[in-house]
Amino acid sequence: MRLRLPDPEYLKLLLPYSDVIQKLALAVRKLILEEAPEASEFVYEVYTIADHFTFTERPSDAFVFTTTHANWVNLGFNFGSLLSDPDGLLRGEGKWIRHVRIAQATDLDAPGVRELVRAAIAQAERPEGKAGKPRTVVRTAQSVTKRSAPSRRRT
């Protein structure tokens, strides 16, 4: 299956970020879709750009997500506290959610990163019967105060 291209609206949302962070966000997205090409994406613009991946049509079933920040991208796991993390990559103290901070492209190659994504896929909610065609939905928060543009500082 050919990796699908990012939605043009998603690319527009990334424009306020530095070139380095834009490339990093797209690299994290690529890793996720290499492992789960049949996943749908739900992209939200709130205080950050959040990209949720799910096998169902419900964003609440997302098994993995990304959040884009001025100097890094978080690779998040909604049920990260249930994942085995022998390499000690996961951050977070909440009941469920954990994340891995990706500050440079080489962080994606660290032992355990791809394995965490695979483990999240294995525990993900799946639809009964035949799954629908993967899709991307981009939503901007018009009623929420817009976030300020991140610093264009190069990292």
Backbone as ProteinMPNN parsed JSONL, in Angstrom:
{"seq_chain_A": "MRLRLPDPEYLKLLLPYSDVIQKLALAVRKLILEEAPEASEFVYEVYTIADHFTFTERPSDAFVFTTTHANWVNLGFNFGSLLSDPDGLLRGEGKWIRHVRIAQATDLDAPGVRELVRAAIAQAERPEGKAGKPRTVVRTAQSVTKRSAPSRRRT", "coords_chain_A": {"N_chain_A": [[0.847, -1.185, 0.0], [0.632, 2.153, -0.925], [2.019, 4.932, 0.71], [-0.067, 7.423, 1.94], [-0.367, 10.84, 0.972], [0.169, 13.848, 2.922], [-2.654, 15.767, 3.971], [-3.486, 18.769, 2.271], [-4.512, 20.864, 3.865], [-3.566, 20.213, 6.395], [-0.837, 20.563, 5.954], [-0.834, 23.346, 5.605], [-1.469, 24.145, 8.193], [0.886, 23.581, 9.468], [2.639, 25.533, 8.615], [3.365, 27.88, 10.254], [5.417, 26.892, 11.812], [8.942, 26.149, 12.209], [11.058, 25.089, 9.468], [12.46, 22.803, 10.177], [10.888, 21.676, 12.239], [8.488, 21.282, 10.86], [9.291, 19.288, 9.024], [9.963, 17.311, 10.839], [7.466, 16.757, 12.069], [6.128, 15.68, 9.87], [7.737, 13.464, 9.409], [7.28, 11.908, 11.703], [4.561, 11.387, 11.359], [4.765, 9.876, 9.006], [6.145, 7.571, 9.925], [4.165, 6.49, 11.618], [2.109, 5.931, 9.762], [3.426, 4.136, 8.112], [3.415, 1.903, 9.693], [0.716, 1.632, 10.228], [-1.07, 1.809, 7.807], [-3.765, 1.736, 7.2], [-5.059, 3.365, 8.943], [-7.158, 6.097, 9.907], [-6.933, 9.684, 9.974], [-7.327, 12.339, 12.259], [-7.08, 15.619, 12.419], [-6.43, 18.351, 14.474], [-6.544, 21.8, 15.142], [-5.651, 23.474, 17.813], [-4.356, 24.681, 20.701], [-2.068, 23.734, 19.78], [-0.906, 21.726, 17.012], [-2.622, 18.871, 16.604], [-2.59, 15.514, 15.751], [-4.48, 12.804, 15.356], [-4.67, 9.266, 15.237], [-6.664, 6.601, 14.132], [-8.441, 3.479, 13.858], [-11.1, 3.312, 13.664], [-14.062, 5.23, 12.986], [-14.151, 7.029, 14.939], [-12.677, 9.624, 16.624], [-12.106, 9.459, 19.317], [-11.19, 6.917, 19.682], [-8.54, 6.894, 19.104], [-5.337, 5.493, 18.793], [-2.788, 6.365, 18.745], [-1.101, 9.535, 18.675], [0.021, 12.764, 17.49], [1.569, 15.752, 18.651], [2.403, 18.984, 17.752], [4.991, 21.142, 18.496], [6.859, 24.175, 19.225], [9.596, 23.487, 19.307], [9.828, 20.739, 19.167], [8.261, 17.526, 18.482], [5.666, 15.698, 19.857], [5.143, 12.255, 20.215], [2.434, 10.603, 20.937], [0.606, 8.369, 23.122], [-2.49, 7.152, 23.76], [-3.148, 5.13, 25.543], [-0.786, 4.717, 26.845], [0.247, 4.051, 29.362], [-0.222, 1.398, 29.572], [1.542, 0.179, 27.917], [4.452, -1.78, 27.277], [7.641, -0.669, 28.088], [10.601, -1.112, 27.721], [12.861, 0.349, 27.02], [12.644, 2.753, 28.269], [11.473, 5.1, 27.184], [9.029, 6.448, 27.312], [7.266, 9.292, 28.498], [5.512, 11.021, 31.088], [3.029, 11.187, 33.636], [0.404, 10.702, 34.06], [-2.765, 8.91, 34.384], [-3.246, 7.375, 32.057], [-2.223, 8.433, 29.513], [0.81, 8.68, 27.69], [3.93, 9.887, 26.318], [6.461, 10.265, 23.763], [9.13, 12.367, 23.356], [10.097, 13.876, 20.412], [12.731, 15.374, 19.201], [14.573, 15.628, 17.235], [15.333, 14.251, 13.993], [16.748, 11.845, 14.243], [15.834, 10.823, 16.629], [13.624, 9.319, 16.028], [14.672, 6.959, 15.174], [15.537, 5.702, 17.401], [16.047, 2.867, 19.516], [13.142, 1.059, 20.215], [11.147, 2.992, 19.654], [9.583, 2.579, 17.262], [8.606, 0.111, 17.999], [6.949, 0.749, 20.15], [4.903, 2.092, 18.784], [3.934, -0.037, 17.249], [3.022, -1.707, 19.305], [0.969, -0.132, 20.362], [-0.747, -0.145, 18.187], [-1.457, -2.834, 18.19], [-3.092, -2.996, 20.444], [-5.195, -1.407, 19.767], [-8.547, -0.18, 19.252], [-10.763, -1.673, 16.989], [-12.889, -1.632, 14.085], [-15.919, -3.559, 13.766], [-16.371, -6.076, 11.339], [-15.877, -5.131, 7.9], [-13.441, -2.67, 7.477], [-13.646, 0.854, 6.849], [-12.51, 3.024, 4.164], [-9.385, 4.578, 4.712], [-9.185, 7.925, 5.952], [-8.627, 11.485, 6.047], [-9.344, 14.016, 8.296], [-9.549, 17.397, 8.848], [-9.714, 19.765, 11.325], [-10.271, 23.018, 12.418], [-10.095, 25.145, 15.219], [-12.281, 27.373, 15.337], [-13.815, 28.74, 17.179], [-12.261, 28.856, 19.38], [-9.729, 30.685, 21.054], [-7.121, 31.55, 18.988], [-3.946, 29.976, 18.851], [-0.783, 31.48, 19.535], [1.635, 32.152, 17.028], [4.333, 29.88, 16.778], [7.721, 30.362, 17.822], [10.093, 31.124, 15.318], [12.546, 30.192, 15.683], [15.417, 28.363, 14.999], [16.103, 24.941, 15.552]], "CA_chain_A": [[0.0, 0.0, 0.0], [1.399, 3.387, -1.023], [1.781, 5.869, 1.808], [-0.844, 8.565, 1.45], [0.226, 12.156, 1.168], [-0.515, 14.669, 3.922], [-3.716, 16.644, 3.5], [-2.995, 20.143, 2.086], [-4.904, 21.695, 5.013], [-2.61, 19.89, 7.46], [0.412, 21.237, 5.599], [-1.027, 24.773, 5.887], [-1.408, 24.334, 9.644], [2.282, 23.47, 9.896], [3.439, 26.64, 8.085], [3.983, 28.768, 11.241], [6.543, 26.226, 12.464], [10.201, 26.147, 11.461], [11.204, 24.008, 8.491], [12.915, 21.612, 10.906], [9.746, 21.091, 12.947], [7.562, 20.782, 9.836], [9.829, 18.009, 8.527], [9.873, 16.355, 11.938], [6.057, 16.357, 12.194], [5.816, 14.807, 8.732], [8.473, 12.206, 9.589], [6.563, 11.124, 12.717], [3.351, 10.931, 10.666], [5.169, 8.819, 8.069], [6.418, 6.359, 10.707], [2.881, 5.934, 12.061], [1.38, 5.372, 8.619], [4.144, 2.947, 7.639], [2.984, 0.796, 10.546], [-0.754, 1.537, 10.229], [-1.541, 2.53, 6.616], [-5.225, 1.738, 7.132], [-5.589, 4.27, 9.965], [-7.642, 7.428, 9.542], [-6.332, 10.785, 10.731], [-8.155, 13.47, 12.656], [-6.146, 16.697, 12.735], [-7.076, 19.456, 15.17], [-5.757, 22.975, 15.477], [-6.082, 24.082, 19.067], [-3.166, 25.409, 21.126], [-1.012, 23.101, 19.005], [-1.473, 20.9, 15.951], [-2.748, 17.501, 17.109], [-2.949, 14.58, 14.678], [-4.891, 11.555, 16.005], [-4.795, 8.143, 14.308], [-7.638, 5.629, 14.613], [-8.948, 2.511, 12.881], [-12.552, 3.479, 13.617], [-14.443, 6.584, 12.573], [-14.267, 7.817, 16.163], [-11.399, 10.152, 17.098], [-11.88, 9.033, 20.704], [-10.531, 5.606, 19.648], [-7.163, 7.052, 18.622], [-4.344, 4.668, 19.481], [-1.557, 7.149, 18.777], [-1.317, 10.901, 18.206], [1.179, 13.646, 17.545], [1.339, 17.168, 18.905], [3.527, 19.738, 17.202], [5.378, 22.258, 19.355], [7.851, 25.049, 18.586], [10.937, 22.907, 19.24], [9.776, 19.284, 19.121], [6.974, 16.887, 18.203], [5.395, 14.579, 20.757], [4.484, 11.048, 19.725], [1.658, 10.264, 22.121], [-0.118, 7.101, 23.189], [-3.624, 7.343, 24.662], [-3.085, 4.104, 26.585], [0.649, 4.505, 27.01], [0.58, 3.434, 30.649], [-0.372, -0.053, 29.414], [2.567, -0.319, 26.997], [5.759, -2.172, 27.785], [8.619, 0.338, 27.679], [11.896, -1.536, 28.252], [13.901, 1.335, 26.716], [12.412, 3.939, 29.087], [11.229, 6.252, 26.31], [7.756, 7.121, 27.576], [7.184, 10.341, 29.514], [4.157, 11.317, 31.543], [2.676, 10.619, 34.935], [-1.047, 10.559, 34.144], [-3.3, 7.556, 34.518], [-3.221, 6.637, 30.798], [-1.466, 8.982, 28.376], [2.266, 8.814, 27.726], [4.447, 10.381, 25.045], [7.896, 10.287, 23.496], [9.496, 13.643, 22.738], [10.929, 13.735, 19.221], [13.322, 16.695, 19.006], [15.363, 15.581, 15.998], [14.963, 13.096, 13.168], [17.385, 10.62, 14.735], [15.049, 10.285, 17.747], [12.691, 8.322, 15.486], [15.406, 5.711, 14.976], [15.939, 5.153, 18.7], [15.455, 1.554, 19.805], [11.901, 1.058, 20.969], [10.114, 3.934, 19.193], [8.684, 1.884, 16.332], [7.975, -0.977, 18.752], [5.838, 1.345, 20.9], [3.809, 2.318, 17.828], [3.371, -1.36, 16.928], [2.28, -2.188, 20.478], [-0.272, 0.652, 20.426], [-1.598, -0.668, 17.109], [-1.957, -4.147, 18.611], [-4.146, -2.846, 21.453], [-6.168, -0.425, 19.276], [-9.937, -0.515, 18.936], [-10.967, -1.89, 15.544], [-14.313, -1.773, 13.761], [-16.423, -4.896, 13.434], [-16.585, -6.219, 9.898], [-14.925, -4.5, 6.996], [-13.093, -1.289, 7.803], [-13.815, 1.823, 5.773], [-11.303, 3.57, 3.558], [-8.766, 5.581, 5.581], [-9.421, 9.297, 5.529], [-8.071, 12.544, 6.877], [-10.281, 15.088, 8.619], [-8.833, 18.51, 9.469], [-10.642, 20.686, 11.993], [-9.652, 24.141, 13.104], [-10.929, 25.615, 16.326], [-12.665, 28.754, 15.046], [-14.395, 29.383, 18.356], [-11.245, 28.9, 20.425], [-8.704, 31.679, 20.787], [-6.027, 30.949, 18.218], [-2.638, 29.935, 19.486], [0.162, 32.387, 18.9], [2.571, 31.438, 16.154], [5.54, 29.499, 17.497], [8.959, 31.028, 17.448], [10.737, 30.574, 14.116], [13.905, 29.862, 16.084], [15.884, 27.077, 14.467], [16.599, 24.034, 16.593]], "C_chain_A": [[0.892, 1.249, 0.0], [1.024, 4.326, 0.12], [1.023, 7.086, 1.288], [-0.173, 9.881, 1.835], [-0.518, 12.921, 2.255], [-1.579, 15.546, 3.266], [-3.152, 18.069, 3.353], [-3.357, 21.078, 3.245], [-3.982, 21.45, 6.208], [-1.292, 20.605, 7.19], [0.319, 22.739, 5.865], [-0.918, 25.049, 7.385], [0.023, 24.291, 10.163], [3.132, 24.682, 9.502], [4.036, 27.579, 9.14], [5.217, 28.172, 11.93], [7.787, 26.292, 11.587], [10.223, 24.984, 10.478], [11.597, 22.703, 9.176], [11.734, 20.916, 11.57], [8.704, 20.577, 11.964], [8.01, 19.408, 9.336], [9.723, 16.929, 9.595], [8.438, 15.856, 12.112], [5.675, 15.396, 11.072], [6.538, 13.466, 8.837], [7.789, 11.313, 10.622], [5.278, 10.563, 12.109], [3.676, 9.767, 9.739], [5.426, 7.509, 8.811], [5.111, 5.692, 11.128], [2.166, 5.256, 10.897], [2.117, 4.219, 7.948], [3.683, 1.718, 8.408], [1.47, 0.576, 10.496], [-1.329, 2.288, 9.026], [-3.06, 2.614, 6.511], [-5.869, 2.659, 8.17], [-6.087, 5.573, 9.346], [-6.982, 8.451, 10.45], [-7.387, 11.831, 11.049], [-7.204, 14.54, 13.172], [-6.928, 17.852, 13.346], [-6.076, 20.582, 15.365], [-6.372, 23.567, 16.728], [-4.906, 24.927, 19.539], [-1.92, 24.865, 20.438], [-1.682, 22.41, 17.821], [-1.459, 19.471, 16.48], [-3.273, 16.615, 15.987], [-3.209, 13.22, 15.327], [-5.124, 10.474, 14.953], [-5.685, 7.069, 14.914], [-8.038, 4.679, 13.492], [-10.464, 2.594, 12.751], [-12.843, 4.88, 13.083], [-14.566, 7.512, 13.78], [-12.889, 8.308, 16.616], [-11.077, 9.712, 18.528], [-11.214, 7.66, 20.785], [-9.078, 5.691, 19.183], [-6.208, 6.216, 19.461], [-3.008, 5.385, 19.598], [-1.881, 8.542, 18.243], [0.011, 11.64, 18.194], [0.7, 15.025, 17.969], [2.6, 17.898, 18.474], [3.762, 20.973, 18.057], [6.488, 23.05, 18.671], [9.203, 24.372, 18.383], [10.973, 21.382, 19.216], [8.383, 18.832, 18.699], [6.812, 15.766, 19.214], [4.685, 13.471, 19.995], [3.756, 10.487, 20.932], [0.867, 8.979, 21.978], [-1.236, 7.246, 24.214], [-3.674, 6.315, 25.782], [-1.635, 3.713, 26.834], [1.038, 3.853, 28.316], [0.469, 1.915, 30.589], [0.71, -0.668, 28.526], [3.83, -0.722, 27.74], [6.784, -1.186, 27.225], [10.006, -0.013, 28.215], [13.018, -0.528, 28.005], [13.711, 2.65, 27.477], [12.168, 5.214, 28.291], [10.015, 7.08, 26.705], [7.86, 8.127, 28.718], [5.724, 10.519, 29.897], [3.84, 10.563, 32.813], [1.182, 10.386, 35.088], [-1.472, 9.107, 34.219], [-3.123, 6.746, 33.24], [-2.198, 7.138, 29.783], [0.026, 9.083, 28.68], [2.713, 9.344, 26.37], [5.96, 10.204, 24.978], [8.176, 11.621, 22.825], [10.462, 13.371, 21.589], [11.459, 15.134, 18.897], [14.194, 16.775, 17.758], [15.051, 14.281, 15.282], [15.56, 11.798, 13.691], [16.644, 10.019, 15.925], [14.063, 9.218, 17.274], [13.346, 6.962, 15.294], [15.844, 5.065, 16.288], [15.29, 3.793, 18.909], [14.184, 1.718, 20.641], [10.811, 1.972, 20.447], [9.105, 3.227, 18.294], [7.945, 0.75, 17.053], [6.81, -0.459, 19.594], [4.639, 1.596, 19.989], [3.138, 0.99, 17.49], [2.54, -1.904, 18.087], [0.956, -1.434, 20.63], [-1.256, 0.186, 19.358], [-2.24, -1.981, 17.543], [-3.1, -4.031, 19.617], [-5.275, -1.916, 20.993], [-7.548, -1.025, 19.045], [-10.066, -0.639, 17.423], [-12.45, -2.06, 15.273], [-14.677, -3.225, 13.499], [-16.65, -4.955, 11.933], [-15.513, -5.516, 9.1], [-14.701, -3.039, 7.377], [-13.309, -0.392, 6.591], [-12.469, 2.279, 5.234], [-10.706, 4.612, 4.504], [-9.009, 6.991, 5.04], [-8.723, 10.254, 6.482], [-9.129, 13.622, 7.047], [-9.483, 16.165, 9.339], [-9.867, 19.464, 10.036], [-9.847, 21.793, 12.667], [-10.631, 24.655, 14.141], [-11.252, 27.088, 16.11], [-13.174, 29.475, 16.29], [-13.403, 29.498, 19.511], [-10.241, 29.975, 20.06], [-7.537, 30.994, 20.1], [-4.738, 30.996, 19.024], [-1.752, 30.966, 18.813], [1.131, 31.56, 18.072], [3.818, 31.087, 16.947], [6.734, 30.293, 16.996], [9.549, 30.358, 16.221], [12.196, 30.229, 14.415], [14.266, 28.483, 15.575], [16.422, 26.228, 15.608], [17.618, 23.101, 16.026]], "O_chain_A": [[1.794, 1.376, 0.828], [-0.153, 4.486, 0.446], [1.431, 7.705, 0.305], [0.484, 10.002, 2.869], [-1.701, 12.674, 2.489], [-1.408, 16.005, 2.137], [-2.414, 18.526, 4.226], [-2.59, 21.984, 3.57], [-3.659, 22.381, 6.946], [-0.701, 21.188, 8.099], [1.295, 23.344, 6.307], [-0.347, 26.059, 7.798], [0.333, 24.9, 11.186], [4.242, 24.839, 10.012], [5.154, 28.049, 8.932], [5.977, 28.901, 12.567], [7.694, 26.469, 10.373], [9.489, 24.009, 10.642], [11.125, 21.63, 8.8], [11.597, 19.697, 11.473], [8.094, 19.536, 12.208], [7.205, 18.482, 9.237], [9.428, 15.772, 9.293], [8.219, 14.657, 12.283], [4.976, 14.41, 11.306], [6.01, 12.443, 8.402], [7.724, 10.097, 10.442], [4.947, 9.397, 12.321], [2.939, 8.782, 9.694], [4.974, 6.451, 8.372], [4.963, 4.475, 11.01], [1.675, 4.135, 11.032], [1.489, 3.401, 7.277], [3.572, 0.628, 7.848], [0.999, -0.543, 10.698], [-2.006, 3.301, 9.203], [-3.584, 3.477, 5.806], [-7.095, 2.723, 8.264], [-5.509, 6.081, 8.385], [-6.532, 8.129, 11.55], [-8.228, 12.163, 10.214], [-6.597, 14.386, 14.231], [-7.951, 18.279, 12.812], [-4.917, 20.352, 15.708], [-7.483, 24.098, 16.699], [-4.493, 25.831, 18.813], [-0.848, 25.466, 20.508], [-2.898, 22.505, 17.653], [-0.394, 18.925, 16.771], [-4.279, 16.932, 15.353], [-2.279, 12.562, 15.792], [-5.707, 10.74, 13.902], [-5.495, 6.669, 16.063], [-7.98, 5.036, 12.315], [-11.045, 2.013, 11.833], [-11.915, 5.624, 12.765], [-15.03, 8.646, 13.654], [-12.026, 7.498, 16.954], [-9.908, 9.605, 18.9], [-10.722, 7.278, 21.847], [-8.456, 4.667, 18.901], [-6.267, 6.233, 20.69], [-2.19, 5.048, 20.455], [-2.814, 8.714, 17.458], [0.991, 11.207, 18.8], [-0.43, 15.418, 17.682], [3.716, 17.485, 18.79], [2.842, 21.752, 18.309], [7.001, 22.624, 17.636], [9.888, 24.646, 17.398], [12.055, 20.796, 19.243], [7.458, 19.635, 18.575], [7.728, 14.967, 19.406], [3.75, 13.718, 19.233], [4.383, 9.955, 21.848], [0.509, 8.559, 20.878], [-0.97, 7.441, 25.4], [-4.193, 6.603, 26.861], [-1.307, 2.539, 27.009], [2.058, 3.166, 28.382], [1.002, 1.218, 31.453], [0.79, -1.889, 28.396], [4.224, -0.079, 28.713], [6.79, -0.905, 26.027], [10.537, 0.699, 29.067], [14.027, -0.549, 28.71], [14.526, 3.563, 27.345], [12.613, 6.291, 28.69], [9.979, 8.286, 26.457], [8.458, 7.854, 29.758], [4.82, 10.204, 29.123], [4.316, 9.45, 33.035], [0.734, 9.921, 36.137], [-0.65, 8.194, 34.13], [-2.872, 5.543, 33.314], [-1.402, 6.359, 29.258], [0.441, 9.506, 29.759], [1.973, 9.265, 25.39], [6.634, 10.019, 25.991], [7.532, 11.968, 21.835], [11.498, 12.729, 21.762], [10.725, 15.977, 18.382], [14.513, 17.866, 17.285], [14.565, 13.327, 15.888], [14.927, 10.748, 13.586], [16.8, 8.832, 16.21], [13.708, 8.317, 18.034], [12.666, 5.936, 15.255], [16.455, 3.996, 16.28], [14.137, 3.58, 18.534], [14.171, 2.43, 21.644], [9.641, 1.756, 20.763], [7.901, 3.278, 18.549], [6.787, 0.468, 16.744], [5.798, -1.144, 19.739], [3.497, 1.345, 20.373], [1.911, 0.904, 17.452], [1.479, -2.491, 17.875], [-0.06, -2.029, 20.987], [-2.461, 0.131, 19.601], [-3.423, -2.213, 17.294], [-3.988, -4.883, 19.638], [-6.212, -1.666, 21.751], [-7.697, -2.196, 18.697], [-9.545, 0.186, 16.673], [-13.189, -2.567, 16.117], [-13.843, -4.019, 13.064], [-17.08, -3.972, 11.329], [-14.388, -5.33, 9.564], [-15.65, -2.279, 7.572], [-13.172, -0.83, 5.449], [-11.421, 1.952, 5.789], [-11.436, 5.442, 5.044], [-9.035, 7.212, 3.83], [-8.291, 9.878, 7.571], [-9.731, 14.082, 6.077], [-8.813, 15.88, 10.332], [-10.774, 19.915, 9.335], [-8.882, 21.54, 13.388], [-11.846, 24.602, 13.951], [-10.566, 27.958, 16.647], [-12.983, 30.682, 16.435], [-13.682, 30.164, 20.507], [-9.93, 30.16, 18.883], [-7.03, 29.979, 20.578], [-4.485, 31.937, 19.776], [-1.954, 31.289, 17.643], [1.406, 30.403, 18.39], [4.314, 31.914, 17.712], [6.735, 30.82, 15.884], [9.502, 29.133, 16.106], [12.985, 30.001, 13.498], [13.487, 27.54, 15.715], [17.103, 26.722, 16.506], [18.154, 22.26, 16.748]]}, "name": "protein", "num_of_chains": 1, "seq": "MRLRLPDPEYLKLLLPYSDVIQKLALAVRKLILEEAPEASEFVYEVYTIADHFTFTERPSDAFVFTTTHANWVNLGFNFGSLLSDPDGLLRGEGKWIRHVRIAQATDLDAPGVRELVRAAIAQAERPEGKAGKPRTVVRTAQSVTKRSAPSRRRT"}
